[in-house]
Structures are given as C-alpha cells and as structure tokens.
C-alpha cells in the first residue's frame, strides 16, 4: 500500500524537517544539562581580624578567623574586591561587643548573624546584591 503513494523529494524534505524540529527541544534540554552548576566557594578574610574590646575599665583581645560562603566565581571576585570595606565593618562591629556577646554560645551566634547581615548590607550597597550566603567563624579566640 505504501508503494502506491506518490513520494517526491519535497515530501521527504518536509518529513525530515518535521522530525528534526521535534528533536530540537530535547537537544536544547541536553545542552542545559551540560552547563556547569555554579560552585560554592569560601572567601577567607586573611589575615584574621584582631582587635580590642572593653570590659569595664579593661581592654580585652579577640582574634577571629572568618570565611564568607559565596556561589560562583563572579560573586567570589566581587567579595574579594570589597574585602577592605568588609573588614572595616567587621572590626567596628567586634569593637562594640561586650564580654557576654563574645563568650557565650548564644552571643557568638547572634554576633555571627549580625556580622553576616552587615556584610550583606555592604555588598548590597556596593554591588546591588548581598552575594554572601553565610559567614563562618573558623576560629574565635577571646582573651
């Protein structure tokens, strides 16, 4: 029965074009799967933050090793560009702390959250996006 149907080159070209058009969406999905997923990176603030805070009439010392979690090389580069401003803001924040906020677990967590909030605010002002997803204390020494 198929042999009885007339087949011209134009008909074959149309069928091939339709088949290829049907395959294009699946090819586009395959290309999207091949795209790289942005990688998480940690930007360490080096050297560690070191400074004083006041307890009564005495000065005490802190040393904080801090890392900032970002996603993507672009965000990492922007955070590194603004590192001096970030460091300044964090030093000012630490200088305002009391012994309770630097020694207790709850106080340290609140300090971490406030530091993250301030870093995100700086980057939002400078770059239009917070860029930093989390702030981590790798080490926090109080003397």
C-alpha positions, 0 to 999 in steps of 0.5 A: 500500500505504501508503494502506491503513494506518490513520494517526491523529494519535497515530501521527504524534505518536509518529513525530515524537517518535521522530525528534526524540529521535534528533536530540537527541544530535547537537544536544547534540554541536553545542552542545559544539562551540560552547563556547569552548576555554579560552585560554592566557594569560601572567601577567607578574610586573611589575615584574621581580624584582631582587635580590642574590646572593653570590659569595664575599665579593661581592654580585652583581645579577640582574634577571629578567623572568618570565611564568607560562603559565596556561589560562583566565581563572579560573586567570589571576585566581587567579595574579594574586591570589597574585602577592605570595606568588609573588614572595616565593618567587621572590626567596628562591629567586634569593637562594640561587643561586650564580654557576654556577646563574645563568650557565650554560645548564644552571643557568638551566634547572634554576633555571627548573624549580625556580622553576616547581615552587615556584610550583606548590607555592604555588598548590597550597597556596593554591588546591588546584591548581598552575594554572601550566603553565610559567614563562618567563624573558623576560629574565635579566640577571646582573651 
